[in-house]
Amino acid sequence: MQNRSKSCLVCGGVLLGLVFIFCGTGSKDPVVVQVNNVPITKGEILQSLPQAIAPGQESLVVQECVDGLVNRELFVQEAIRLGLDSVIAYPLELEKKALVIYELFAAVGREAKPVTAQELERSYKLLGEEVHCRLIAVWDRTLAESLEQELRRGANFESLATQFSIHPSQEVGGDMGYVRLYNIDEPLRSAIMGLKPGEWTRPVFFDSSFQIVLLVDRRAVDPPLPPFGEIKQRLEEQIKISRQRQVANEYVQNLRQRLVYNPAGLEIFYKPVDSITPADKEVWVAVRDSAKYVKVGRLLHIARRFPPELDTAIRTYAIKRAIEDDLMYEDGLKRGLDRVPSVVRQLERVRRRLLYETLYNRMITSQIEVTEEEVRDYYQQHRDRYPGNNFEGVFPLIRNNIFSQRRDARFQEYLSELRARANIRSDQRRLEELVRERKNRQKQKNGGEK
């Protein structure tokens, strides 16, 4: 039977360091059980144990945990033997894409410049002051400049905001209330900081519009901030997160500039999937990096997720997101992020879970059938448990109970077959050491709580 270490080598030579554990060469994580020469270590068992165990139940809980890990390993090994890696290839690739994209954003975030001491001090001062402003926002630069001229000629700011602004504050004459300077993004913040109460900015391009801001008042925050030393660390972390988010947003914007969409190709997805013709499938939807064509046929699996009556804007958004995800995935692979140890470990965990679930479904769940006649017979034999004459109402409950009983019985039967063919060796001494260690840890924890 193919073992776990060999399967890891097949999937890319990952976790090579664990080979030493498999071979039992003086690792710091001792082997407690071997299943067909594949180890289950003390560390794996400790990670699987519940946080709290009732006193006196340690041996039972540890043994149940070990049995569960052995059973799972048997299922995974059998799934590998039956060639189910090919069955899970597509969902595993989707999981890999998600992990690589997640790691890509983490890598992009790490490219944000570090926070300096001067920036921390400046941010602290900005947190300590708030401003009361009114705002006029319009799409057109010419209109913004014209409104600014009207203000110079004595026009009322509130009236112009009510009449022309596209900002939600338009209904209250552009009144933004009091806002901390720290919470106002650049370049608007710098423009406001140079004002005196009663003055306004020239049109500033901000948030996709041209904005004019009137400073009504400025004041220190009340209550005042804690001393700088008390919030310095929290403030630094907040700035780091903000910068990472900004760098990630810039990355996405740059990525979207690498894409050109074909409206005719997107419109094909407005039709029911079954009505899309072979000719439609050859129509290109997007050009990536001025060279790569993405055709309708490649994206049909996305379109099938949405019913025809769904809003076309949502469907188009999903199609574009799928294309963007593909491009990010390619970027992540070029950076070698699929080989990052955390990604490799997580992907191997996902692979093993999918193998287990696929075999479980094939050999356990799909083997069970409960007919309506069987449910009706059970209902007639146990009428005392179901008062009233409502067979339809209790049908799902009875069927689920019968199904669960048969599933559990089939699981035990199949598991017995696997165990009968397996070579399972336990190190009883290490198992007893693990139980004692867990008992001592539980005592220390209980003592600390007292």
Helices and strands as residue ranges (DSSP letters): H 4-10, H 18-22, E 31-35, E 38-41, H 42-48, H 58-81, H 89-109, H 117-127, E 129-138, H 141-152, H 157-164, G 168-172, E 175-180, G 181-183, H 188-193, E 204-206, E 209-220, H 228-257, E 259-261, H 263-268, G 273-275, H 278-281, E 284-288, E 292-295, G 296-299, H 300-303, H 312-334, G 337-339, H 341-363, G 365-367, H 372-381, G 383-385, H 391-421, E 424-426, H 428-449
